[in-house]
Amino acid sequence: MRHARSIRYFCIVPIFLGSIIYQYAYSQSEQFLKLPAHTHYKMVTWWDSVYRFSNFQVGTITFRTGFSPPGTTKLNYNFYFGQIDMINLQGDTLQVTPSNEIKLIEIGGTVFLYASRIGYVEILGQSPVALGVFNILVTEKMVVDLQDRGAVSTDVRGQMSDYDRYYKKTRTYFFIDKGDKLHKAIKPSILKLFPGHNASIKAYLRKNYIDFNQEKDLVQLLNFCNQLEQP
C-alpha cells in the first residue's frame, strides 16, 4: 500500500513524532516493531498491521458546523502516522489532512473525536462523560552502529533513517466532557468533572482500586460517576 498523500481541501500538516536515542546495541523484544536502518516502512512485514481496522470501511466526516458530506468514502485509522487515511476512486491511499474544522470521523460505527493538540481520539461508548483513547506507535528506541558516526538520528515518519527504529503501540486515555473537551484520565480530572460528588467519588476510589491506565477500570469508574448525575 502506498504512503498516504494529503487531500488538498485542508491545509497540509506534516507529522513528526519524538524519539529517544540509544547509542548501544539492543535486542528487539516482541513488544516492539522494528524498522531497520535504511529501510522504507513499506518493506517491513508488520506494515499491514498499522491500521485500526483490517479493511478500509465506509465512513463520514462531520465538521464543527454540523455538515457531513455523504458517507461513501472508505476510511481507516493509521497508528504509524497518527492519521485518518482514505482510498480515492483511483485506488490511491490519501491522508485526510487534520483540520480544526473537523469534529468527528465515523468509520464503520466507530467514532473518532479530532483534537488538534492530540490527534484522533477514539470514543469508547456513549455517556454524558465518555471515555476516549488515543492510539499511536511511539518511537521507543533508536539504535545505530557505533562505527556509523555520521548517522542522522531524527525520526521523521515516512522517511528512511540511519538508525534502527523500534516502535511500540501506546494507549492514552481521556475523559470527554459534555462539550467534547478532553481531560487526561487521572484522579484530579474525574473530581473536576463531577464537582458536586467529590466525597462520593473519593469514597468509591478508597473502596475500589482503579488503574487509570486500564480501560475496564475507567469504564467502571465512569459508570459510577455518571449515575451520580442522574435525577
N, C-alpha and C positions, 0 to 999 in steps of 0.2 A: 504494500500500500504506500502510495506516495505521501510525502510530508504535506501537512495541511498548509495551503496558501491562504492569505487573508481575503475575506469578502470585502469588496470596496465600498459598501454602503455605510461602513463605520470607519472611524479613524484607526489606522494600524498601530497596534501596541505590541512590540516585541516582548517576549517573556524571558527574563533572566532569573535564575534561581541560585541562591547562595551555596557555598561549598565549604567543607572542612578539609584541609590539606595535610596529608601524612607523607613523610619523606622516607618511608621504610617499607619493606616487603609486607604483604598482607595476604593471609589465606582466606579465600572467599567463603563466607558462611552461606547456608542455604537460604537465609532470610534476605540476602542481598541479591540484586540483579546487577550483573557486571556488564559494562560496556567497555571492551578493551580499547587501549590506545590505538589511534589511527584507524578506527573502525567506525563506519557510519551506522547510526542507530537502526536503519532499515535492515541491517545484516545480522542482527542478533536474533537468537532463537526465541527470546521472550517477547519480541515486539508485538505479536498478536494478542498478548495478554494485557496490554496497556489501556484497554478500553473498559469502561464500566459495564457495557452490555456486550454479549457475544456477537450480536449483529446490530447494524445501524437500524434504528426504528423511527417510524413517523413521529414527528414532534412539532411543537408550536412555540413561538417566541411571543411573550407578552411584554409590551412596552409599558413604561410608567404612566403613559397617557391612557392605558387600558386597551389600546389597539393590539389585535393579534392577527397577523396575516393568516390566510388559510393554511392549515397544518398538513401539508403534503410533502414537506422536506424530511429526508431521513437524517437523523442526528445521532451523536454518541458523545460521551464524555471521555476525554483523553487524560489519563493520570500523569503521563510523562510531561506533556506541555501545559497541563492545568487549563485546558480549553475545551470548548464545545466544537466538535467537527461536524461537517455535513458533507453529503455526496450530491453533487450537482447533476444536471441532466446528461452531461457528457461522461459521468462516472468518475470525475476527479474528486479528491478529498480536499475540502476547503475548511479554513478556520472561520467560525463566526467570531469576528473580532470583538473583544469586550468593549462595552459602551455603557456609560451611566444612564443611557436611555432604556436599557434592558432591565426589566424587573424579574421576570420568571422565564424559565425554559422548561417545557414539559417534554419528556421523552418516554413514550410507551407507558404512561401512567406515573412515572417518577418525575418529581418536580425539583428543579434547582433554583435557588434564590441567588441572584447575582449581587455581589458586594465588591465595589471597585478595589478596596484595600485588601481583600482576602481572595476572592475568586468565586467559583460556583459552589455554593453550599447546598448539599442535597437535603431536602426536608424529609424527616423520618416521621411520618404520621401527621395528623391534623388535630390540633388542640389550641385553646386560647394562647397559651405559651407553649411553643413547639420545640422539638429538638432537631438540630441540624448537624451535619457532619461535612467537613471539608477533607476530601481525599486527594493526596498528591504523592508523587515519587520524589523524595528529597535526596540530595547528594549526601551520603553518609561519609564516604571516604574517597580520596583521590590519591592514587599511588603511581609513582614514576620510578624508573630505574635510576639509581643514584648516579650512574655514569652519564645520564642524559641531562647535563646541567643547563642546557638551553631550552628545556621544556617549558611550555606555556601552561600555567596552572588554572586558568579561568575555565569554568564550566558554563558554556553557552549552549542552551538546549538547541539541538538541530545541527550543531557543528561538531566536527571531529576534534579530538583533543590529543595532546601528547601524553596524557595520563590515562591509566585505567580508572574508570569511574564506577563506583558502587552505589546503587540506589536502593532505597527502602521505602515501601509504601507506608505512609502515616495517616492517621485519622485524628482530626482535631474537632472536638465537639463544641457546639454553640447552642445557647438558648435563643429562641427567636420570639421577640415580644409581639404584641398585637399590632404594632406599627412596622413590622418586618425589620426591626433593628436587631443586630446580632450582639450577643453578650457571651463572652467566653464561659464555658461550663465549669464554673468554680463556685464555691460556697458563697462568697460575697455577692455574686451575681444573682443567685436564687433568692437571697434575702432582699436584695434591691428590687427584684421583680414582684415580690409579694410582701410589701412593707407592712401591711396590716396583719400579717400572720407570722411574724418572726418568732414569737415564742413557741408556737406550734411546730414550726419547721425545725427550730433548734432542738426541741424535744424529740422530734422524729429522727433527726440526724444522730442524736445521742443513742437512741434505741436501735437504729438500723445503720449498719455500715454501708456507706455509699462510696463507691470508687468512681470519681468524676472522669475517669478515662474509659469506663465500661458502659456500652450502650444500654444494656439491660438495667443497670443500676440507675442510670439517668432517666430512663423511661419510667421506672418505678417512682423515682422522686417527683418527676413532673406530674404523674398521675395523682399523687397525693396532694401536691400543691394546687393543681388546677381544681381539684374537688373542693378545696378550701374556699374558692371564689364562687362556688355555686350557691344560689339563694336557698 
